[in-house]
Amino acid sequence: MTGSSHQQVVFNGSPGTFSAYTDVTVTESKAFGLGGKPYRLGKVGDTFRVFYFGDVTGMAVPSALFGGYAVGTGRVND
């Protein structure tokens, strides 16, 4: 899956925490195989939002612990 995205990050430097979200629009989706079965992630025009949150653990990248989740938000062509 290929998509275009827009991301916003909020960083709180005092405790070293951050939160972010990314809006993604699927621009290309090709099937792939896994365990002998074909799968496809989304269809062109699908949109979803990914949320991240975590703690920065040091100055060097990627020194952070984070988690997140994604939710579907619809289709661009609706």
mmCIF file of the N, C-alpha and C atoms, coordinates in Angstrom:
data_MODEL
# 
_entry.id   MODEL 
# 
loop_
_atom_site.group_PDB 
_atom_site.id 
_atom_site.type_symbol 
_atom_site.label_atom_id 
_atom_site.label_alt_id 
_atom_site.label_comp_id 
_atom_site.label_asym_id 
_atom_site.label_entity_id 
_atom_site.label_seq_id 
_atom_site.pdbx_PDB_ins_code 
_atom_site.Cartn_x 
_atom_site.Cartn_y 
_atom_site.Cartn_z 
_atom_site.occupancy 
_atom_site.B_iso_or_equiv 
_atom_site.pdbx_formal_charge 
_atom_site.auth_seq_id 
_atom_site.auth_comp_id 
_atom_site.auth_asym_id 
_atom_site.auth_atom_id 
_atom_site.pdbx_PDB_model_num 
ATOM 1   N N  . MET A 1 1  ? 0.832   -1.161  0.000  1.00 0.00 ? 1  MET A N  1 
ATOM 2   C CA . MET A 1 1  ? 0.000   0.000   0.000  1.00 0.00 ? 1  MET A CA 1 
ATOM 3   C C  . MET A 1 1  ? 0.885   1.235   0.000  1.00 0.00 ? 1  MET A C  1 
ATOM 4   N N  . THR A 1 2  ? 0.529   2.192   -0.809 1.00 0.00 ? 2  THR A N  1 
ATOM 5   C CA . THR A 1 2  ? 1.200   3.485   -0.854 1.00 0.00 ? 2  THR A CA 1 
ATOM 6   C C  . THR A 1 2  ? 0.152   4.539   -0.573 1.00 0.00 ? 2  THR A C  1 
ATOM 7   N N  . GLY A 1 3  ? 0.550   5.575   0.132  1.00 0.00 ? 3  GLY A N  1 
ATOM 8   C CA . GLY A 1 3  ? -0.409  6.622   0.444  1.00 0.00 ? 3  GLY A CA 1 
ATOM 9   C C  . GLY A 1 3  ? 0.248   7.980   0.571  1.00 0.00 ? 3  GLY A C  1 
ATOM 10  N N  . SER A 1 4  ? -0.563  9.002   0.521  1.00 0.00 ? 4  SER A N  1 
ATOM 11  C CA . SER A 1 4  ? -0.084  10.352  0.819  1.00 0.00 ? 4  SER A CA 1 
ATOM 12  C C  . SER A 1 4  ? -0.520  10.668  2.245  1.00 0.00 ? 4  SER A C  1 
ATOM 13  N N  . SER A 1 5  ? 0.280   11.486  2.942  1.00 0.00 ? 5  SER A N  1 
ATOM 14  C CA . SER A 1 5  ? -0.038  11.708  4.347  1.00 0.00 ? 5  SER A CA 1 
ATOM 15  C C  . SER A 1 5  ? 0.215   13.147  4.775  1.00 0.00 ? 5  SER A C  1 
ATOM 16  N N  . HIS A 1 6  ? -0.417  13.487  5.881  1.00 0.00 ? 6  HIS A N  1 
ATOM 17  C CA . HIS A 1 6  ? -0.207  14.756  6.566  1.00 0.00 ? 6  HIS A CA 1 
ATOM 18  C C  . HIS A 1 6  ? -0.094  14.403  8.038  1.00 0.00 ? 6  HIS A C  1 
ATOM 19  N N  . GLN A 1 7  ? 0.966   14.889  8.688  1.00 0.00 ? 7  GLN A N  1 
ATOM 20  C CA . GLN A 1 7  ? 1.199   14.519  10.084 1.00 0.00 ? 7  GLN A CA 1 
ATOM 21  C C  . GLN A 1 7  ? 1.333   15.758  10.960 1.00 0.00 ? 7  GLN A C  1 
ATOM 22  N N  . GLN A 1 8  ? 0.831   15.634  12.176 1.00 0.00 ? 8  GLN A N  1 
ATOM 23  C CA . GLN A 1 8  ? 0.991   16.685  13.179 1.00 0.00 ? 8  GLN A CA 1 
ATOM 24  C C  . GLN A 1 8  ? 1.514   16.042  14.450 1.00 0.00 ? 8  GLN A C  1 
ATOM 25  N N  . VAL A 1 9  ? 2.586   16.626  15.017 1.00 0.00 ? 9  VAL A N  1 
ATOM 26  C CA . VAL A 1 9  ? 3.208   16.101  16.235 1.00 0.00 ? 9  VAL A CA 1 
ATOM 27  C C  . VAL A 1 9  ? 3.191   17.185  17.303 1.00 0.00 ? 9  VAL A C  1 
ATOM 28  N N  . VAL A 1 10 ? 2.838   16.807  18.512 1.00 0.00 ? 10 VAL A N  1 
ATOM 29  C CA . VAL A 1 10 ? 2.907   17.704  19.667 1.00 0.00 ? 10 VAL A CA 1 
ATOM 30  C C  . VAL A 1 10 ? 3.909   17.097  20.634 1.00 0.00 ? 10 VAL A C  1 
ATOM 31  N N  . PHE A 1 11 ? 4.965   17.868  20.936 1.00 0.00 ? 11 PHE A N  1 
ATOM 32  C CA . PHE A 1 11 ? 6.035   17.389  21.815 1.00 0.00 ? 11 PHE A CA 1 
ATOM 33  C C  . PHE A 1 11 ? 6.064   18.237  23.077 1.00 0.00 ? 11 PHE A C  1 
ATOM 34  N N  . ASN A 1 12 ? 6.072   17.588  24.230 1.00 0.00 ? 12 ASN A N  1 
ATOM 35  C CA . ASN A 1 12 ? 6.185   18.267  25.512 1.00 0.00 ? 12 ASN A CA 1 
ATOM 36  C C  . ASN A 1 12 ? 7.574   17.948  26.046 1.00 0.00 ? 12 ASN A C  1 
ATOM 37  N N  . GLY A 1 13 ? 8.502   18.906  25.916 1.00 0.00 ? 13 GLY A N  1 
ATOM 38  C CA . GLY A 1 13 ? 9.900   18.674  26.251 1.00 0.00 ? 13 GLY A CA 1 
ATOM 39  C C  . GLY A 1 13 ? 10.192  18.488  27.730 1.00 0.00 ? 13 GLY A C  1 
ATOM 40  N N  . SER A 1 14 ? 9.342   19.009  28.611 1.00 0.00 ? 14 SER A N  1 
ATOM 41  C CA . SER A 1 14 ? 9.625   18.919  30.038 1.00 0.00 ? 14 SER A CA 1 
ATOM 42  C C  . SER A 1 14 ? 9.585   17.477  30.537 1.00 0.00 ? 14 SER A C  1 
ATOM 43  N N  . PRO A 1 15 ? 8.482   16.747  30.337 1.00 0.00 ? 15 PRO A N  1 
ATOM 44  C CA . PRO A 1 15 ? 8.547   15.331  30.728 1.00 0.00 ? 15 PRO A CA 1 
ATOM 45  C C  . PRO A 1 15 ? 9.046   14.440  29.585 1.00 0.00 ? 15 PRO A C  1 
ATOM 46  N N  . GLY A 1 16 ? 9.206   14.986  28.366 1.00 0.00 ? 16 GLY A N  1 
ATOM 47  C CA . GLY A 1 16 ? 9.680   14.192  27.234 1.00 0.00 ? 16 GLY A CA 1 
ATOM 48  C C  . GLY A 1 16 ? 8.625   13.306  26.618 1.00 0.00 ? 16 GLY A C  1 
ATOM 49  N N  . THR A 1 17 ? 7.383   13.767  26.584 1.00 0.00 ? 17 THR A N  1 
ATOM 50  C CA . THR A 1 17 ? 6.313   12.980  25.978 1.00 0.00 ? 17 THR A CA 1 
ATOM 51  C C  . THR A 1 17 ? 5.886   13.602  24.650 1.00 0.00 ? 17 THR A C  1 
ATOM 52  N N  . PHE A 1 18 ? 5.262   12.799  23.810 1.00 0.00 ? 18 PHE A N  1 
ATOM 53  C CA . PHE A 1 18 ? 4.761   13.309  22.542 1.00 0.00 ? 18 PHE A CA 1 
ATOM 54  C C  . PHE A 1 18 ? 3.475   12.591  22.154 1.00 0.00 ? 18 PHE A C  1 
ATOM 55  N N  . SER A 1 19 ? 2.714   13.231  21.301 1.00 0.00 ? 19 SER A N  1 
ATOM 56  C CA . SER A 1 19 ? 1.568   12.599  20.665 1.00 0.00 ? 19 SER A CA 1 
ATOM 57  C C  . SER A 1 19 ? 1.555   13.078  19.216 1.00 0.00 ? 19 SER A C  1 
ATOM 58  N N  . ALA A 1 20 ? 1.009   12.271  18.348 1.00 0.00 ? 20 ALA A N  1 
ATOM 59  C CA . ALA A 1 20 ? 0.987   12.611  16.927 1.00 0.00 ? 20 ALA A CA 1 
ATOM 60  C C  . ALA A 1 20 ? -0.184  11.918  16.260 1.00 0.00 ? 20 ALA A C  1 
ATOM 61  N N  . TYR A 1 21 ? -0.605  12.491  15.150 1.00 0.00 ? 21 TYR A N  1 
ATOM 62  C CA . TYR A 1 21 ? -1.539  11.771  14.298 1.00 0.00 ? 21 TYR A CA 1 
ATOM 63  C C  . TYR A 1 21 ? -1.143  12.007  12.852 1.00 0.00 ? 21 TYR A C  1 
ATOM 64  N N  . THR A 1 22 ? -1.460  11.038  12.027 1.00 0.00 ? 22 THR A N  1 
ATOM 65  C CA . THR A 1 22 ? -1.180  11.108  10.602 1.00 0.00 ? 22 THR A CA 1 
ATOM 66  C C  . THR A 1 22 ? -2.455  10.756  9.851  1.00 0.00 ? 22 THR A C  1 
ATOM 67  N N  . ASP A 1 23 ? -2.884  11.638  8.950  1.00 0.00 ? 23 ASP A N  1 
ATOM 68  C CA . ASP A 1 23 ? -3.987  11.348  8.043  1.00 0.00 ? 23 ASP A CA 1 
ATOM 69  C C  . ASP A 1 23 ? -3.388  10.749  6.779  1.00 0.00 ? 23 ASP A C  1 
ATOM 70  N N  . VAL A 1 24 ? -3.888  9.597   6.341  1.00 0.00 ? 24 VAL A N  1 
ATOM 71  C CA . VAL A 1 24 ? -3.349  8.901   5.178  1.00 0.00 ? 24 VAL A CA 1 
ATOM 72  C C  . VAL A 1 24 ? -4.461  8.663   4.172  1.00 0.00 ? 24 VAL A C  1 
ATOM 73  N N  . THR A 1 25 ? -4.171  8.921   2.894  1.00 0.00 ? 25 THR A N  1 
ATOM 74  C CA . THR A 1 25 ? -5.063  8.584   1.789  1.00 0.00 ? 25 THR A CA 1 
ATOM 75  C C  . THR A 1 25 ? -4.351  7.565   0.915  1.00 0.00 ? 25 THR A C  1 
ATOM 76  N N  . VAL A 1 26 ? -4.975  6.417   0.685  1.00 0.00 ? 26 VAL A N  1 
ATOM 77  C CA . VAL A 1 26 ? -4.374  5.351   -0.120 1.00 0.00 ? 26 VAL A CA 1 
ATOM 78  C C  . VAL A 1 26 ? -4.322  5.799   -1.574 1.00 0.00 ? 26 VAL A C  1 
ATOM 79  N N  . THR A 1 27 ? -3.109  5.758   -2.156 1.00 0.00 ? 27 THR A N  1 
ATOM 80  C CA . THR A 1 27 ? -2.935  6.142   -3.559 1.00 0.00 ? 27 THR A CA 1 
ATOM 81  C C  . THR A 1 27 ? -2.640  4.939   -4.452 1.00 0.00 ? 27 THR A C  1 
ATOM 82  N N  . GLU A 1 28 ? -2.222  3.821   -3.849 1.00 0.00 ? 28 GLU A N  1 
ATOM 83  C CA . GLU A 1 28 ? -1.965  2.586   -4.604 1.00 0.00 ? 28 GLU A CA 1 
ATOM 84  C C  . GLU A 1 28 ? -2.045  1.410   -3.643 1.00 0.00 ? 28 GLU A C  1 
ATOM 85  N N  . SER A 1 29 ? -2.590  0.299   -4.109 1.00 0.00 ? 29 SER A N  1 
ATOM 86  C CA . SER A 1 29 ? -2.680  -0.892  -3.267 1.00 0.00 ? 29 SER A CA 1 
ATOM 87  C C  . SER A 1 29 ? -2.514  -2.127  -4.138 1.00 0.00 ? 29 SER A C  1 
ATOM 88  N N  . LYS A 1 30 ? -1.501  -2.923  -3.819 1.00 0.00 ? 30 LYS A N  1 
ATOM 89  C CA . LYS A 1 30 ? -1.243  -4.157  -4.558 1.00 0.00 ? 30 LYS A CA 1 
ATOM 90  C C  . LYS A 1 30 ? -1.396  -5.339  -3.608 1.00 0.00 ? 30 LYS A C  1 
ATOM 91  N N  . ALA A 1 31 ? -1.895  -6.448  -4.138 1.00 0.00 ? 31 ALA A N  1 
ATOM 92  C CA . ALA A 1 31 ? -2.050  -7.655  -3.332 1.00 0.00 ? 31 ALA A CA 1 
ATOM 93  C C  . ALA A 1 31 ? -0.682  -8.246  -3.018 1.00 0.00 ? 31 ALA A C  1 
ATOM 94  N N  . PHE A 1 32 ? -0.579  -8.892  -1.849 1.00 0.00 ? 32 PHE A N  1 
ATOM 95  C CA . PHE A 1 32 ? 0.633   -9.597  -1.456 1.00 0.00 ? 32 PHE A CA 1 
ATOM 96  C C  . PHE A 1 32 ? 0.223   -10.903 -0.809 1.00 0.00 ? 32 PHE A C  1 
ATOM 97  N N  . GLY A 1 33 ? 1.139   -11.865 -0.783 1.00 0.00 ? 33 GLY A N  1 
ATOM 98  C CA . GLY A 1 33 ? 0.832   -13.167 -0.224 1.00 0.00 ? 33 GLY A CA 1 
ATOM 99  C C  . GLY A 1 33 ? 1.394   -13.328 1.176  1.00 0.00 ? 33 GLY A C  1 
ATOM 100 N N  . LEU A 1 34 ? 0.625   -14.015 2.013  1.00 0.00 ? 34 LEU A N  1 
ATOM 101 C CA . LEU A 1 34 ? 1.057   -14.321 3.370  1.00 0.00 ? 34 LEU A CA 1 
ATOM 102 C C  . LEU A 1 34 ? 0.439   -15.655 3.756  1.00 0.00 ? 34 LEU A C  1 
ATOM 103 N N  . GLY A 1 35 ? 1.275   -16.633 4.039  1.00 0.00 ? 35 GLY A N  1 
ATOM 104 C CA . GLY A 1 35 ? 0.766   -17.955 4.388  1.00 0.00 ? 35 GLY A CA 1 
ATOM 105 C C  . GLY A 1 35 ? -0.027  -18.596 3.265  1.00 0.00 ? 35 GLY A C  1 
ATOM 106 N N  . GLY A 1 36 ? 0.347   -18.285 2.025  1.00 0.00 ? 36 GLY A N  1 
ATOM 107 C CA . GLY A 1 36 ? -0.335  -18.861 0.877  1.00 0.00 ? 36 GLY A CA 1 
ATOM 108 C C  . GLY A 1 36 ? -1.657  -18.206 0.523  1.00 0.00 ? 36 GLY A C  1 
ATOM 109 N N  . LYS A 1 37 ? -2.018  -17.125 1.198  1.00 0.00 ? 37 LYS A N  1 
ATOM 110 C CA . LYS A 1 37 ? -3.267  -16.423 0.918  1.00 0.00 ? 37 LYS A CA 1 
ATOM 111 C C  . LYS A 1 37 ? -2.980  -14.996 0.465  1.00 0.00 ? 37 LYS A C  1 
ATOM 112 N N  . PRO A 1 38 ? -3.779  -14.485 -0.490 1.00 0.00 ? 38 PRO A N  1 
ATOM 113 C CA . PRO A 1 38 ? -3.570  -13.106 -0.949 1.00 0.00 ? 38 PRO A CA 1 
ATOM 114 C C  . PRO A 1 38 ? -4.260  -12.094 -0.011 1.00 0.00 ? 38 PRO A C  1 
ATOM 115 N N  . TYR A 1 39 ? -3.590  -10.972 0.221  1.00 0.00 ? 39 TYR A N  1 
ATOM 116 C CA . TYR A 1 39 ? -4.143  -9.886  1.039  1.00 0.00 ? 39 TYR A CA 1 
ATOM 117 C C  . TYR A 1 39 ? -3.909  -8.562  0.333  1.00 0.00 ? 39 TYR A C  1 
ATOM 118 N N  . ARG A 1 40 ? -4.749  -7.592  0.635  1.00 0.00 ? 40 ARG A N  1 
ATOM 119 C CA . ARG A 1 40 ? -4.601  -6.246  0.097  1.00 0.00 ? 40 ARG A CA 1 
ATOM 120 C C  . ARG A 1 40 ? -4.951  -5.262  1.213  1.00 0.00 ? 40 ARG A C  1 
ATOM 121 N N  . LEU A 1 41 ? -4.099  -4.270  1.441  1.00 0.00 ? 41 LEU A N  1 
ATOM 122 C CA . LEU A 1 41 ? -4.352  -3.266  2.474  1.00 0.00 ? 41 LEU A CA 1 
ATOM 123 C C  . LEU A 1 41 ? -5.030  -2.049  1.852  1.00 0.00 ? 41 LEU A C  1 
ATOM 124 N N  . GLY A 1 42 ? -6.327  -1.963  1.999  1.00 0.00 ? 42 GLY A N  1 
ATOM 125 C CA . GLY A 1 42 ? -7.075  -0.809  1.516  1.00 0.00 ? 42 GLY A CA 1 
ATOM 126 C C  . GLY A 1 42 ? -7.267  -0.774  0.011  1.00 0.00 ? 42 GLY A C  1 
ATOM 127 N N  . LYS A 1 43 ? -8.060  0.196   -0.417 1.00 0.00 ? 43 LYS A N  1 
ATOM 128 C CA . LYS A 1 43 ? -8.322  0.463   -1.826 1.00 0.00 ? 43 LYS A CA 1 
ATOM 129 C C  . LYS A 1 43 ? -7.986  1.918   -2.088 1.00 0.00 ? 43 LYS A C  1 
ATOM 130 N N  . VAL A 1 44 ? -7.632  2.231   -3.325 1.00 0.00 ? 44 VAL A N  1 
ATOM 131 C CA . VAL A 1 44 ? -7.326  3.616   -3.684 1.00 0.00 ? 44 VAL A CA 1 
ATOM 132 C C  . VAL A 1 44 ? -8.503  4.500   -3.289 1.00 0.00 ? 44 VAL A C  1 
ATOM 133 N N  . GLY A 1 45 ? -8.204  5.585   -2.591 1.00 0.00 ? 45 GLY A N  1 
ATOM 134 C CA . GLY A 1 45 ? -9.236  6.511   -2.126 1.00 0.00 ? 45 GLY A CA 1 
ATOM 135 C C  . GLY A 1 45 ? -9.628  6.297   -0.671 1.00 0.00 ? 45 GLY A C  1 
ATOM 136 N N  . ASP A 1 46 ? -9.308  5.124   -0.089 1.00 0.00 ? 46 ASP A N  1 
ATOM 137 C CA . ASP A 1 46 ? -9.579  4.903   1.329  1.00 0.00 ? 46 ASP A CA 1 
ATOM 138 C C  . ASP A 1 46 ? -8.750  5.881   2.163  1.00 0.00 ? 46 ASP A C  1 
ATOM 139 N N  . THR A 1 47 ? -9.280  6.276   3.302  1.00 0.00 ? 47 THR A N  1 
ATOM 140 C CA . THR A 1 47 ? -8.537  7.146   4.210  1.00 0.00 ? 47 THR A CA 1 
ATOM 141 C C  . THR A 1 47 ? -8.530  6.531   5.604  1.00 0.00 ? 47 THR A C  1 
ATOM 142 N N  . PHE A 1 48 ? -7.463  6.800   6.331  1.00 0.00 ? 48 PHE A N  1 
ATOM 143 C CA . PHE A 1 48 ? -7.404  6.372   7.724  1.00 0.00 ? 48 PHE A CA 1 
ATOM 144 C C  . PHE A 1 48 ? -6.517  7.326   8.503  1.00 0.00 ? 48 PHE A C  1 
ATOM 145 N N  . ARG A 1 49 ? -6.636  7.286   9.801  1.00 0.00 ? 49 ARG A N  1 
ATOM 146 C CA . ARG A 1 49 ? -5.862  8.145   10.695 1.00 0.00 ? 49 ARG A CA 1 
ATOM 147 C C  . ARG A 1 49 ? -5.096  7.254   11.655 1.00 0.00 ? 49 ARG A C  1 
ATOM 148 N N  . VAL A 1 50 ? -3.811  7.549   11.811 1.00 0.00 ? 50 VAL A N  1 
ATOM 149 C CA . VAL A 1 50 ? -2.938  6.796   12.710 1.00 0.00 ? 50 VAL A CA 1 
ATOM 150 C C  . VAL A 1 50 ? -2.581  7.697   13.888 1.00 0.00 ? 50 VAL A C  1 
ATOM 151 N N  . PHE A 1 51 ? -2.744  7.194   15.104 1.00 0.00 ? 51 PHE A N  1 
ATOM 152 C CA . PHE A 1 51 ? -2.428  7.933   16.321 1.00 0.00 ? 51 PHE A CA 1 
ATOM 153 C C  . PHE A 1 51 ? -1.206  7.311   16.988 1.00 0.00 ? 51 PHE A C  1 
ATOM 154 N N  . TYR A 1 52 ? -0.266  8.146   17.423 1.00 0.00 ? 52 TYR A N  1 
ATOM 155 C CA . TYR A 1 52 ? 0.933   7.702   18.126 1.00 0.00 ? 52 TYR A CA 1 
ATOM 156 C C  . TYR A 1 52 ? 1.051   8.481   19.434 1.00 0.00 ? 52 TYR A C  1 
ATOM 157 N N  . PHE A 1 53 ? 1.652   7.868   20.417 1.00 0.00 ? 53 PHE A N  1 
ATOM 158 C CA . PHE A 1 53 ? 1.927   8.552   21.679 1.00 0.00 ? 53 PHE A CA 1 
ATOM 159 C C  . PHE A 1 53 ? 3.103   7.837   22.332 1.00 0.00 ? 53 PHE A C  1 
ATOM 160 N N  . GLY A 1 54 ? 3.881   8.567   23.143 1.00 0.00 ? 54 GLY A N  1 
ATOM 161 C CA . GLY A 1 54 ? 5.003   7.898   23.779 1.00 0.00 ? 54 GLY A CA 1 
ATOM 162 C C  . GLY A 1 54 ? 5.892   8.816   24.589 1.00 0.00 ? 54 GLY A C  1 
ATOM 163 N N  . ASP A 1 55 ? 7.027   8.255   24.988 1.00 0.00 ? 55 ASP A N  1 
ATOM 164 C CA . ASP A 1 55 ? 8.039   8.940   25.793 1.00 0.00 ? 55 ASP A CA 1 
ATOM 165 C C  . ASP A 1 55 ? 9.365   8.921   25.049 1.00 0.00 ? 55 ASP A C  1 
ATOM 166 N N  . VAL A 1 56 ? 10.050  10.057  25.047 1.00 0.00 ? 56 VAL A N  1 
ATOM 167 C CA . VAL A 1 56 ? 11.394  10.128  24.486 1.00 0.00 ? 56 VAL A CA 1 
ATOM 168 C C  . VAL A 1 56 ? 12.347  9.653   25.576 1.00 0.00 ? 56 VAL A C  1 
ATOM 169 N N  . THR A 1 57 ? 13.195  8.677   25.252 1.00 0.00 ? 57 THR A N  1 
ATOM 170 C CA . THR A 1 57 ? 14.063  8.074   26.256 1.00 0.00 ? 57 THR A CA 1 
ATOM 171 C C  . THR A 1 57 ? 15.504  8.555   26.178 1.00 0.00 ? 57 THR A C  1 
ATOM 172 N N  . GLY A 1 58 ? 15.869  9.333   25.176 1.00 0.00 ? 58 GLY A N  1 
ATOM 173 C CA . GLY A 1 58 ? 17.236  9.836   25.022 1.00 0.00 ? 58 GLY A CA 1 
ATOM 174 C C  . GLY A 1 58 ? 17.324  10.818  23.882 1.00 0.00 ? 58 GLY A C  1 
ATOM 175 N N  . MET A 1 59 ? 18.490  11.354  23.653 1.00 0.00 ? 59 MET A N  1 
ATOM 176 C CA . MET A 1 59 ? 18.673  12.368  22.619 1.00 0.00 ? 59 MET A CA 1 
ATOM 177 C C  . MET A 1 59 ? 18.851  11.784  21.222 1.00 0.00 ? 59 MET A C  1 
ATOM 178 N N  . ALA A 1 60 ? 19.400  10.571  21.107 1.00 0.00 ? 60 ALA A N  1 
ATOM 179 C CA . ALA A 1 60 ? 19.666  9.987   19.799 1.00 0.00 ? 60 ALA A CA 1 
ATOM 180 C C  . ALA A 1 60 ? 18.410  9.335   19.230 1.00 0.00 ? 60 ALA A C  1 
ATOM 181 N N  . VAL A 1 61 ? 18.204  9.488   17.938 1.00 0.00 ? 61 VAL A N  1 
ATOM 182 C CA . VAL A 1 61 ? 17.080  8.858   17.252 1.00 0.00 ? 61 VAL A CA 1 
ATOM 183 C C  . VAL A 1 61 ? 17.452  7.398   17.028 1.00 0.00 ? 61 VAL A C  1 
ATOM 184 N N  . PRO A 1 62 ? 16.633  6.437   17.206 1.00 0.00 ? 62 PRO A N  1 
ATOM 185 C CA . PRO A 1 62 ? 15.231  6.470   17.617 1.00 0.00 ? 62 PRO A CA 1 
ATOM 186 C C  . PRO A 1 62 ? 15.056  6.109   19.083 1.00 0.00 ? 62 PRO A C  1 
ATOM 187 N N  . SER A 1 63 ? 15.509  6.932   19.964 1.00 0.00 ? 63 SER A N  1 
ATOM 188 C CA . SER A 1 63 ? 15.426  6.655   21.397 1.00 0.00 ? 63 SER A CA 1 
ATOM 189 C C  . SER A 1 63 ? 14.075  7.062   21.962 1.00 0.00 ? 63 SER A C  1 
ATOM 190 N N  . ALA A 1 64 ? 13.066  6.286   21.684 1.00 0.00 ? 64 ALA A N  1 
ATOM 191 C CA . ALA A 1 64 ? 11.719  6.573   22.177 1.00 0.00 ? 64 ALA A CA 1 
ATOM 192 C C  . ALA A 1 64 ? 10.943  5.276   22.319 1.00 0.00 ? 64 ALA A C  1 
ATOM 193 N N  . LEU A 1 65 ? 9.998   5.283   23.204 1.00 0.00 ? 65 LEU A N  1 
ATOM 194 C CA . LEU A 1 65 ? 9.042   4.190   23.344 1.00 0.00 ? 65 LEU A CA 1 
ATOM 195 C C  . LEU A 1 65 ? 7.697   4.741   22.920 1.00 0.00 ? 65 LEU A C  1 
ATOM 196 N N  . PHE A 1 66 ? 7.023   4.056   22.011 1.00 0.00 ? 66 PHE A N  1 
ATOM 197 C CA . PHE A 1 66 ? 5.727   4.573   21.580 1.00 0.00 ? 66 PHE A CA 1 
ATOM 198 C C  . PHE A 1 66 ? 4.802   3.450   21.176 1.00 0.00 ? 66 PHE A C  1 
ATOM 199 N N  . GLY A 1 67 ? 3.544   3.772   21.158 1.00 0.00 ? 67 GLY A N  1 
ATOM 200 C CA . GLY A 1 67 ? 2.498   2.856   20.732 1.00 0.00 ? 67 GLY A CA 1 
ATOM 201 C C  . GLY A 1 67 ? 1.485   3.645   19.930 1.00 0.00 ? 67 GLY A C  1 
ATOM 202 N N  . GLY A 1 68 ? 0.517   2.957   19.390 1.00 0.00 ? 68 GLY A N  1 
ATOM 203 C CA . GLY A 1 68 ? -0.495  3.662   18.622 1.00 0.00 ? 68 GLY A CA 1 
ATOM 204 C C  . GLY A 1 68 ? -1.508  2.724   18.014 1.00 0.00 ? 68 GLY A C  1 
ATOM 205 N N  . TYR A 1 69 ? -2.381  3.305   17.229 1.00 0.00 ? 69 TYR A N  1 
ATOM 206 C CA . TYR A 1 69 ? -3.423  2.542   16.562 1.00 0.00 ? 69 TYR A CA 1 
ATOM 207 C C  . TYR A 1 69 ? -3.911  3.327   15.354 1.00 0.00 ? 69 TYR A C  1 
ATOM 208 N N  . ALA A 1 70 ? -4.631  2.656   14.455 1.00 0.00 ? 70 ALA A N  1 
ATOM 209 C CA . ALA A 1 70 ? -5.172  3.299   13.258 1.00 0.00 ? 70 ALA A CA 1 
ATOM 210 C C  . ALA A 1 70 ? -6.667  3.018   13.178 1.00 0.00 ? 70 ALA A C  1 
ATOM 211 N N  . VAL A 1 71 ? -7.402  3.986   12.630 1.00 0.00 ? 71 VAL A N  1 
ATOM 212 C CA . VAL A 1 71 ? -8.842  3.830   12.423 1.00 0.00 ? 71 VAL A CA 1 
ATOM 213 C C  . VAL A 1 71 ? -9.196  4.319   11.019 1.00 0.00 ? 71 VAL A C  1 
ATOM 214 N N  . GLY A 1 72 ? -10.113 3.616   10.377 1.00 0.00 ? 72 GLY A N  1 
ATOM 215 C CA . GLY A 1 72 ? -10.605 4.048   9.082  1.00 0.00 ? 72 GLY A CA 1 
ATOM 216 C C  . GLY A 1 72 ? -11.475 5.286   9.222  1.00 0.00 ? 72 GLY A C  1 
ATOM 217 N N  . THR A 1 73 ? -11.359 6.182   8.231  1.00 0.00 ? 73 THR A N  1 
ATOM 218 C CA . THR A 1 73 ? -12.158 7.407   8.289  1.00 0.00 ? 73 THR A CA 1 
ATOM 219 C C  . THR A 1 73 ? -13.039 7.605   7.070  1.00 0.00 ? 73 THR A C  1 
ATOM 220 N N  . GLY A 1 74 ? -13.009 6.672   6.126  1.00 0.00 ? 74 GLY A N  1 
ATOM 221 C CA . GLY A 1 74 ? -13.902 6.791   4.976  1.00 0.00 ? 74 GLY A CA 1 
ATOM 222 C C  . GLY A 1 74 ? -13.182 6.678   3.645  1.00 0.00 ? 74 GLY A C  1 
ATOM 223 N N  . ARG A 1 75 ? -13.783 7.292   2.638  1.00 0.00 ? 75 ARG A N  1 
ATOM 224 C CA . ARG A 1 75 ? -13.219 7.311   1.306  1.00 0.00 ? 75 ARG A CA 1 
ATOM 225 C C  . ARG A 1 75 ? -13.217 8.732   0.780  1.00 0.00 ? 75 ARG A C  1 
ATOM 226 N N  . VAL A 1 76 ? -12.166 9.063   0.045  1.00 0.00 ? 76 VAL A N  1 
ATOM 227 C CA . VAL A 1 76 ? -12.070 10.391  -0.556 1.00 0.00 ? 76 VAL A CA 1 
ATOM 228 C C  . VAL A 1 76 ? -13.167 10.587  -1.591 1.00 0.00 ? 76 VAL A C  1 
ATOM 229 N N  . ASN A 1 77 ? -13.540 9.518   -2.301 1.00 0.00 ? 77 ASN A N  1 
ATOM 230 C CA . ASN A 1 77 ? -14.497 9.621   -3.407 1.00 0.00 ? 77 ASN A CA 1 
ATOM 231 C C  . ASN A 1 77 ? -15.955 9.513   -2.974 1.00 0.00 ? 77 ASN A C  1 
ATOM 232 N N  . ASP A 1 78 ? -16.239 9.530   -1.656 1.00 0.00 ? 78 ASP A N  1 
ATOM 233 C CA . ASP A 1 78 ? -17.630 9.428   -1.189 1.00 0.00 ? 78 ASP A CA 1 
ATOM 234 C C  . ASP A 1 78 ? -18.447 10.625  -1.620 1.00 0.00 ? 78 ASP A C  1 
# 
